[in-house]
C-alpha cells in the first residue's frame, strides 16, 4: 500500500467509532499488538453497517466475508487508551466493498495506523457471492471517497 497524506489524516474519514483498548491488547513490547489492529478495523466497519446500513448481523440472509486486509503502522499505541477508528469507502462493486480505515490516538489528526479491509457479501446459506443489499449499498455510497 502506498502511503498518501490523505489516508493518514483524520479528515479523510467520514465515520468514527471510539474503541477502548484492553490490557490483553498489549504485547511483550508494551504496545498494542499488530494483529489487534485488524479487530479495530472489523469493529468500525461492522459498526457502520449496523448503524447506517440497518444490517442485522444475526439474521440477515447475507453476510460479509473478509477477503483482504492490509495495515501500515506509523506510531505505537499503548494500553490504556481510547482510540478513534475512522472509516470511509475506497471502492464499491456489486458484491464487494473496500473500506479505508485509520486508527487515531485521542484527538490526533495523524493516524497511528491505516489500511484497507475488504468485504464480499455472500448468501448466508449457500456461501455464494451476492449483490450488496440496497440499504447497505446506499450507506456505503454515502461515504465513498471521490477519486481523481
PyMOL commands that place a pseudoatom at each C-alpha (Angstrom):
pseudoatom trace, name=CA, resn=UNK, resi=1, chain=A, elem=C, hetatm=0, pos=[0.000, 0.000, 0.000]
pseudoatom trace, name=CA, resn=UNK, resi=2, chain=A, elem=C, hetatm=0, pos=[1.394, 3.355, -0.994]
pseudoatom trace, name=CA, resn=UNK, resi=3, chain=A, elem=C, hetatm=0, pos=[1.038, 5.950, 1.763]
pseudoatom trace, name=CA, resn=UNK, resi=4, chain=A, elem=C, hetatm=0, pos=[-0.706, 9.163, 0.865]
pseudoatom trace, name=CA, resn=UNK, resi=5, chain=A, elem=C, hetatm=0, pos=[-1.086, 12.240, 3.023]
pseudoatom trace, name=CA, resn=UNK, resi=6, chain=A, elem=C, hetatm=0, pos=[-4.859, 11.962, 2.852]
pseudoatom trace, name=CA, resn=UNK, resi=7, chain=A, elem=C, hetatm=0, pos=[-5.001, 8.365, 4.162]
pseudoatom trace, name=CA, resn=UNK, resi=8, chain=A, elem=C, hetatm=0, pos=[-3.063, 9.338, 7.254]
pseudoatom trace, name=CA, resn=UNK, resi=9, chain=A, elem=C, hetatm=0, pos=[-5.203, 12.397, 8.086]
pseudoatom trace, name=CA, resn=UNK, resi=10, chain=A, elem=C, hetatm=0, pos=[-8.391, 12.417, 10.178]
pseudoatom trace, name=CA, resn=UNK, resi=11, chain=A, elem=C, hetatm=0, pos=[-10.342, 14.479, 7.631]
pseudoatom trace, name=CA, resn=UNK, resi=12, chain=A, elem=C, hetatm=0, pos=[-10.050, 11.627, 5.080]
pseudoatom trace, name=CA, resn=UNK, resi=13, chain=A, elem=C, hetatm=0, pos=[-12.526, 9.522, 7.083]
pseudoatom trace, name=CA, resn=UNK, resi=14, chain=A, elem=C, hetatm=0, pos=[-16.287, 10.038, 7.279]
pseudoatom trace, name=CA, resn=UNK, resi=15, chain=A, elem=C, hetatm=0, pos=[-17.352, 7.762, 10.150]
pseudoatom trace, name=CA, resn=UNK, resi=16, chain=A, elem=C, hetatm=0, pos=[-15.693, 7.286, 13.538]
pseudoatom trace, name=CA, resn=UNK, resi=17, chain=A, elem=C, hetatm=0, pos=[-16.036, 4.743, 16.309]
pseudoatom trace, name=CA, resn=UNK, resi=18, chain=A, elem=C, hetatm=0, pos=[-14.432, 5.080, 19.751]
pseudoatom trace, name=CA, resn=UNK, resi=19, chain=A, elem=C, hetatm=0, pos=[-12.797, 1.858, 20.912]
pseudoatom trace, name=CA, resn=UNK, resi=20, chain=A, elem=C, hetatm=0, pos=[-11.232, 1.268, 24.326]
pseudoatom trace, name=CA, resn=UNK, resi=21, chain=A, elem=C, hetatm=0, pos=[-8.016, -0.692, 24.282]
pseudoatom trace, name=CA, resn=UNK, resi=22, chain=A, elem=C, hetatm=0, pos=[-7.698, -3.588, 26.718]
pseudoatom trace, name=CA, resn=UNK, resi=23, chain=A, elem=C, hetatm=0, pos=[-4.776, -4.818, 28.790]
pseudoatom trace, name=CA, resn=UNK, resi=24, chain=A, elem=C, hetatm=0, pos=[-4.714, -8.018, 26.723]
pseudoatom trace, name=CA, resn=UNK, resi=25, chain=A, elem=C, hetatm=0, pos=[-4.212, -5.924, 23.545]
pseudoatom trace, name=CA, resn=UNK, resi=26, chain=A, elem=C, hetatm=0, pos=[-0.644, -5.069, 24.620]
pseudoatom trace, name=CA, resn=UNK, resi=27, chain=A, elem=C, hetatm=0, pos=[2.204, -7.304, 23.555]
pseudoatom trace, name=CA, resn=UNK, resi=28, chain=A, elem=C, hetatm=0, pos=[5.502, -8.075, 25.250]
pseudoatom trace, name=CA, resn=UNK, resi=29, chain=A, elem=C, hetatm=0, pos=[6.955, -4.834, 23.839]
pseudoatom trace, name=CA, resn=UNK, resi=30, chain=A, elem=C, hetatm=0, pos=[4.408, -2.754, 25.754]
pseudoatom trace, name=CA, resn=UNK, resi=31, chain=A, elem=C, hetatm=0, pos=[2.248, -1.544, 22.868]
pseudoatom trace, name=CA, resn=UNK, resi=32, chain=A, elem=C, hetatm=0, pos=[-0.849, -2.739, 21.043]
pseudoatom trace, name=CA, resn=UNK, resi=33, chain=A, elem=C, hetatm=0, pos=[-0.022, -5.906, 19.122]
pseudoatom trace, name=CA, resn=UNK, resi=34, chain=A, elem=C, hetatm=0, pos=[-0.155, -5.568, 15.344]
pseudoatom trace, name=CA, resn=UNK, resi=35, chain=A, elem=C, hetatm=0, pos=[-2.826, -8.261, 14.952]
pseudoatom trace, name=CA, resn=UNK, resi=36, chain=A, elem=C, hetatm=0, pos=[-5.228, -6.361, 17.233]
pseudoatom trace, name=CA, resn=UNK, resi=37, chain=A, elem=C, hetatm=0, pos=[-5.492, -3.521, 14.720]
pseudoatom trace, name=CA, resn=UNK, resi=38, chain=A, elem=C, hetatm=0, pos=[-7.444, -5.843, 12.425]
pseudoatom trace, name=CA, resn=UNK, resi=39, chain=A, elem=C, hetatm=0, pos=[-10.053, -6.294, 15.155]
pseudoatom trace, name=CA, resn=UNK, resi=40, chain=A, elem=C, hetatm=0, pos=[-10.341, -2.488, 15.286]
pseudoatom trace, name=CA, resn=UNK, resi=41, chain=A, elem=C, hetatm=0, pos=[-10.843, -2.453, 11.501]
pseudoatom trace, name=CA, resn=UNK, resi=42, chain=A, elem=C, hetatm=0, pos=[-13.527, -5.143, 11.804]
pseudoatom trace, name=CA, resn=UNK, resi=43, chain=A, elem=C, hetatm=0, pos=[-15.249, -3.281, 14.641]
pseudoatom trace, name=CA, resn=UNK, resi=44, chain=A, elem=C, hetatm=0, pos=[-15.535, 0.076, 12.862]
pseudoatom trace, name=CA, resn=UNK, resi=45, chain=A, elem=C, hetatm=0, pos=[-16.673, -1.447, 9.544]
pseudoatom trace, name=CA, resn=UNK, resi=46, chain=A, elem=C, hetatm=0, pos=[-19.343, -3.679, 11.073]
pseudoatom trace, name=CA, resn=UNK, resi=47, chain=A, elem=C, hetatm=0, pos=[-20.494, -0.880, 13.402]
pseudoatom trace, name=CA, resn=UNK, resi=48, chain=A, elem=C, hetatm=0, pos=[-21.072, 1.287, 10.340]
pseudoatom trace, name=CA, resn=UNK, resi=49, chain=A, elem=C, hetatm=0, pos=[-23.042, -1.459, 8.590]
pseudoatom trace, name=CA, resn=UNK, resi=50, chain=A, elem=C, hetatm=0, pos=[-25.234, -1.860, 11.674]
pseudoatom trace, name=CA, resn=UNK, resi=51, chain=A, elem=C, hetatm=0, pos=[-25.619, 1.862, 12.477]
pseudoatom trace, name=CA, resn=UNK, resi=52, chain=A, elem=C, hetatm=0, pos=[-26.074, 3.249, 8.964]
pseudoatom trace, name=CA, resn=UNK, resi=53, chain=A, elem=C, hetatm=0, pos=[-26.950, 0.265, 6.764]
pseudoatom trace, name=CA, resn=UNK, resi=54, chain=A, elem=C, hetatm=0, pos=[-29.518, -1.365, 9.078]
pseudoatom trace, name=CA, resn=UNK, resi=55, chain=A, elem=C, hetatm=0, pos=[-27.542, -4.612, 8.887]
pseudoatom trace, name=CA, resn=UNK, resi=56, chain=A, elem=C, hetatm=0, pos=[-28.824, -7.382, 11.176]
pseudoatom trace, name=CA, resn=UNK, resi=57, chain=A, elem=C, hetatm=0, pos=[-25.700, -9.484, 11.647]
pseudoatom trace, name=CA, resn=UNK, resi=58, chain=A, elem=C, hetatm=0, pos=[-27.534, -12.332, 13.357]
pseudoatom trace, name=CA, resn=UNK, resi=59, chain=A, elem=C, hetatm=0, pos=[-30.469, -12.733, 10.985]
pseudoatom trace, name=CA, resn=UNK, resi=60, chain=A, elem=C, hetatm=0, pos=[-29.731, -11.164, 7.602]
pseudoatom trace, name=CA, resn=UNK, resi=61, chain=A, elem=C, hetatm=0, pos=[-29.789, -13.587, 4.661]
pseudoatom trace, name=CA, resn=UNK, resi=62, chain=A, elem=C, hetatm=0, pos=[-26.407, -12.192, 3.592]
pseudoatom trace, name=CA, resn=UNK, resi=63, chain=A, elem=C, hetatm=0, pos=[-23.129, -11.859, 5.481]
pseudoatom trace, name=CA, resn=UNK, resi=64, chain=A, elem=C, hetatm=0, pos=[-19.856, -10.111, 4.773]
pseudoatom trace, name=CA, resn=UNK, resi=65, chain=A, elem=C, hetatm=0, pos=[-16.716, -12.231, 4.462]
pseudoatom trace, name=CA, resn=UNK, resi=66, chain=A, elem=C, hetatm=0, pos=[-13.354, -10.526, 4.865]
pseudoatom trace, name=CA, resn=UNK, resi=67, chain=A, elem=C, hetatm=0, pos=[-11.310, -11.430, 1.797]
pseudoatom trace, name=CA, resn=UNK, resi=68, chain=A, elem=C, hetatm=0, pos=[-8.423, -8.979, 2.116]
pseudoatom trace, name=CA, resn=UNK, resi=69, chain=A, elem=C, hetatm=0, pos=[-6.899, -6.626, 4.649]
pseudoatom trace, name=CA, resn=UNK, resi=70, chain=A, elem=C, hetatm=0, pos=[-3.763, -4.563, 4.952]
pseudoatom trace, name=CA, resn=UNK, resi=71, chain=A, elem=C, hetatm=0, pos=[-2.336, -2.271, 7.616]
pseudoatom trace, name=CA, resn=UNK, resi=72, chain=A, elem=C, hetatm=0, pos=[0.511, 0.213, 7.769]
pseudoatom trace, name=CA, resn=UNK, resi=73, chain=A, elem=C, hetatm=0, pos=[1.790, 1.077, 11.242]
pseudoatom trace, name=CA, resn=UNK, resi=74, chain=A, elem=C, hetatm=0, pos=[3.070, 4.585, 11.843]
pseudoatom trace, name=CA, resn=UNK, resi=75, chain=A, elem=C, hetatm=0, pos=[3.156, 5.132, 15.631]
pseudoatom trace, name=CA, resn=UNK, resi=76, chain=A, elem=C, hetatm=0, pos=[2.632, 2.789, 18.593]
pseudoatom trace, name=CA, resn=UNK, resi=77, chain=A, elem=C, hetatm=0, pos=[-0.399, 2.893, 20.859]
pseudoatom trace, name=CA, resn=UNK, resi=78, chain=A, elem=C, hetatm=0, pos=[-0.302, 1.613, 24.448]
pseudoatom trace, name=CA, resn=UNK, resi=79, chain=A, elem=C, hetatm=0, pos=[-2.944, 0.459, 26.892]
pseudoatom trace, name=CA, resn=UNK, resi=80, chain=A, elem=C, hetatm=0, pos=[-4.806, 2.240, 28.403]
pseudoatom trace, name=CA, resn=UNK, resi=81, chain=A, elem=C, hetatm=0, pos=[-6.175, 4.340, 25.571]
pseudoatom trace, name=CA, resn=UNK, resi=82, chain=A, elem=C, hetatm=0, pos=[-9.390, 5.145, 23.789]
pseudoatom trace, name=CA, resn=UNK, resi=83, chain=A, elem=C, hetatm=0, pos=[-8.714, 5.208, 20.075]
pseudoatom trace, name=CA, resn=UNK, resi=84, chain=A, elem=C, hetatm=0, pos=[-10.817, 6.609, 17.276]
pseudoatom trace, name=CA, resn=UNK, resi=85, chain=A, elem=C, hetatm=0, pos=[-11.238, 4.261, 14.308]
pseudoatom trace, name=CA, resn=UNK, resi=86, chain=A, elem=C, hetatm=0, pos=[-12.130, 6.242, 11.187]
pseudoatom trace, name=CA, resn=UNK, resi=87, chain=A, elem=C, hetatm=0, pos=[-13.683, 4.681, 8.104]
pseudoatom trace, name=CA, resn=UNK, resi=88, chain=A, elem=C, hetatm=0, pos=[-14.517, 5.556, 4.522]
pseudoatom trace, name=CA, resn=UNK, resi=89, chain=A, elem=C, hetatm=0, pos=[-15.275, 3.537, 1.393]
pseudoatom trace, name=CA, resn=UNK, resi=90, chain=A, elem=C, hetatm=0, pos=[-12.491, 3.357, -1.195]
pseudoatom trace, name=CA, resn=UNK, resi=91, chain=A, elem=C, hetatm=0, pos=[-14.332, 1.217, -3.762]
pseudoatom trace, name=CA, resn=UNK, resi=92, chain=A, elem=C, hetatm=0, pos=[-17.710, -0.434, -4.060]
pseudoatom trace, name=CA, resn=UNK, resi=93, chain=A, elem=C, hetatm=0, pos=[-18.829, -3.060, -6.535]
pseudoatom trace, name=CA, resn=UNK, resi=94, chain=A, elem=C, hetatm=0, pos=[-21.895, -5.250, -6.925]
pseudoatom trace, name=CA, resn=UNK, resi=95, chain=A, elem=C, hetatm=0, pos=[-20.946, -7.701, -4.173]
pseudoatom trace, name=CA, resn=UNK, resi=96, chain=A, elem=C, hetatm=0, pos=[-17.811, -6.266, -2.589]
pseudoatom trace, name=CA, resn=UNK, resi=97, chain=A, elem=C, hetatm=0, pos=[-16.587, -3.158, -0.830]
pseudoatom trace, name=CA, resn=UNK, resi=98, chain=A, elem=C, hetatm=0, pos=[-13.122, -1.948, 0.118]
pseudoatom trace, name=CA, resn=UNK, resi=99, chain=A, elem=C, hetatm=0, pos=[-13.059, 0.207, 3.219]
pseudoatom trace, name=CA, resn=UNK, resi=100, chain=A, elem=C, hetatm=0, pos=[-10.313, 2.614, 4.169]
pseudoatom trace, name=CA, resn=UNK, resi=101, chain=A, elem=C, hetatm=0, pos=[-9.609, 2.659, 7.907]
pseudoatom trace, name=CA, resn=UNK, resi=102, chain=A, elem=C, hetatm=0, pos=[-7.463, 4.962, 10.030]
pseudoatom trace, name=CA, resn=UNK, resi=103, chain=A, elem=C, hetatm=0, pos=[-6.640, 4.469, 13.703]
pseudoatom trace, name=CA, resn=UNK, resi=104, chain=A, elem=C, hetatm=0, pos=[-6.144, 7.666, 15.711]
pseudoatom trace, name=CA, resn=UNK, resi=105, chain=A, elem=C, hetatm=0, pos=[-4.998, 8.234, 19.281]
pseudoatom trace, name=CA, resn=UNK, resi=106, chain=A, elem=C, hetatm=0, pos=[-7.152, 10.655, 21.241]
pseudoatom trace, name=CA, resn=UNK, resi=107, chain=A, elem=C, hetatm=0, pos=[-7.969, 13.616, 19.000]
pseudoatom trace, name=CA, resn=UNK, resi=108, chain=A, elem=C, hetatm=0, pos=[-4.764, 13.385, 16.946]
pseudoatom trace, name=CA, resn=UNK, resi=109, chain=A, elem=C, hetatm=0, pos=[-5.046, 14.411, 13.300]
pseudoatom trace, name=CA, resn=UNK, resi=110, chain=A, elem=C, hetatm=0, pos=[-2.358, 11.962, 12.139]
pseudoatom trace, name=CA, resn=UNK, resi=111, chain=A, elem=C, hetatm=0, pos=[-3.127, 8.241, 12.076]
pseudoatom trace, name=CA, resn=UNK, resi=112, chain=A, elem=C, hetatm=0, pos=[-1.147, 5.808, 14.180]
pseudoatom trace, name=CA, resn=UNK, resi=113, chain=A, elem=C, hetatm=0, pos=[-2.077, 3.150, 11.619]
pseudoatom trace, name=CA, resn=UNK, resi=114, chain=A, elem=C, hetatm=0, pos=[-4.148, 2.955, 8.444]
pseudoatom trace, name=CA, resn=UNK, resi=115, chain=A, elem=C, hetatm=0, pos=[-5.138, 0.382, 5.896]
pseudoatom trace, name=CA, resn=UNK, resi=116, chain=A, elem=C, hetatm=0, pos=[-7.849, -1.391, 3.962]
pseudoatom trace, name=CA, resn=UNK, resi=117, chain=A, elem=C, hetatm=0, pos=[-10.448, -4.013, 4.773]
pseudoatom trace, name=CA, resn=UNK, resi=118, chain=A, elem=C, hetatm=0, pos=[-12.482, -5.758, 2.055]
pseudoatom trace, name=CA, resn=UNK, resi=119, chain=A, elem=C, hetatm=0, pos=[-15.839, -7.499, 2.447]
pseudoatom trace, name=CA, resn=UNK, resi=120, chain=A, elem=C, hetatm=0, pos=[-17.503, -9.724, -0.128]
pseudoatom trace, name=CA, resn=UNK, resi=121, chain=A, elem=C, hetatm=0, pos=[-21.181, -10.190, 0.607]
pseudoatom trace, name=CA, resn=UNK, resi=122, chain=A, elem=C, hetatm=0, pos=[-22.401, -13.753, 0.343]
pseudoatom trace, name=CA, resn=UNK, resi=123, chain=A, elem=C, hetatm=0, pos=[-25.632, -15.660, 0.823]
pseudoatom trace, name=CA, resn=UNK, resi=124, chain=A, elem=C, hetatm=0, pos=[-25.599, -16.982, 4.396]
pseudoatom trace, name=CA, resn=UNK, resi=125, chain=A, elem=C, hetatm=0, pos=[-26.913, -20.412, 3.339]
pseudoatom trace, name=CA, resn=UNK, resi=126, chain=A, elem=C, hetatm=0, pos=[-25.070, -21.076, 0.086]
pseudoatom trace, name=CA, resn=UNK, resi=127, chain=A, elem=C, hetatm=0, pos=[-21.878, -19.087, 0.627]
pseudoatom trace, name=CA, resn=UNK, resi=128, chain=A, elem=C, hetatm=0, pos=[-22.204, -17.717, -2.916]
pseudoatom trace, name=CA, resn=UNK, resi=129, chain=A, elem=C, hetatm=0, pos=[-21.426, -14.061, -3.536]
pseudoatom trace, name=CA, resn=UNK, resi=130, chain=A, elem=C, hetatm=0, pos=[-24.484, -11.874, -3.844]
pseudoatom trace, name=CA, resn=UNK, resi=131, chain=A, elem=C, hetatm=0, pos=[-25.428, -8.290, -4.598]
pseudoatom trace, name=CA, resn=UNK, resi=132, chain=A, elem=C, hetatm=0, pos=[-24.999, -5.829, -1.725]
pseudoatom trace, name=CA, resn=UNK, resi=133, chain=A, elem=C, hetatm=0, pos=[-28.483, -5.070, -0.307]
pseudoatom trace, name=CA, resn=UNK, resi=134, chain=A, elem=C, hetatm=0, pos=[-29.900, -1.643, -1.229]
pseudoatom trace, name=CA, resn=UNK, resi=135, chain=A, elem=C, hetatm=0, pos=[-29.845, -0.202, 2.329]
pseudoatom trace, name=CA, resn=UNK, resi=136, chain=A, elem=C, hetatm=0, pos=[-26.230, -1.184, 2.820]
pseudoatom trace, name=CA, resn=UNK, resi=137, chain=A, elem=C, hetatm=0, pos=[-25.202, -0.089, -0.672]
pseudoatom trace, name=CA, resn=UNK, resi=138, chain=A, elem=C, hetatm=0, pos=[-26.778, 3.332, -0.103]
pseudoatom trace, name=CA, resn=UNK, resi=139, chain=A, elem=C, hetatm=0, pos=[-24.993, 3.727, 3.249]
pseudoatom trace, name=CA, resn=UNK, resi=140, chain=A, elem=C, hetatm=0, pos=[-21.666, 2.725, 1.718]
pseudoatom trace, name=CA, resn=UNK, resi=141, chain=A, elem=C, hetatm=0, pos=[-22.090, 5.061, -1.259]
pseudoatom trace, name=CA, resn=UNK, resi=142, chain=A, elem=C, hetatm=0, pos=[-22.694, 7.941, 1.181]
pseudoatom trace, name=CA, resn=UNK, resi=143, chain=A, elem=C, hetatm=0, pos=[-19.072, 7.687, 2.424]
pseudoatom trace, name=CA, resn=UNK, resi=144, chain=A, elem=C, hetatm=0, pos=[-17.403, 6.777, -0.864]
pseudoatom trace, name=CA, resn=UNK, resi=145, chain=A, elem=C, hetatm=0, pos=[-14.155, 8.689, -1.309]
pseudoatom trace, name=CA, resn=UNK, resi=146, chain=A, elem=C, hetatm=0, pos=[-14.003, 10.667, -4.535]
pseudoatom trace, name=CA, resn=UNK, resi=147, chain=A, elem=C, hetatm=0, pos=[-11.188, 9.511, -6.774]
pseudoatom trace, name=CA, resn=UNK, resi=148, chain=A, elem=C, hetatm=0, pos=[-9.340, 11.729, -9.184]
for i in range(1, 148): cmd.bond("trace and resi %d" % i, "trace and resi %d" % (i + 1))
show_as sticks, trace
zoom trace
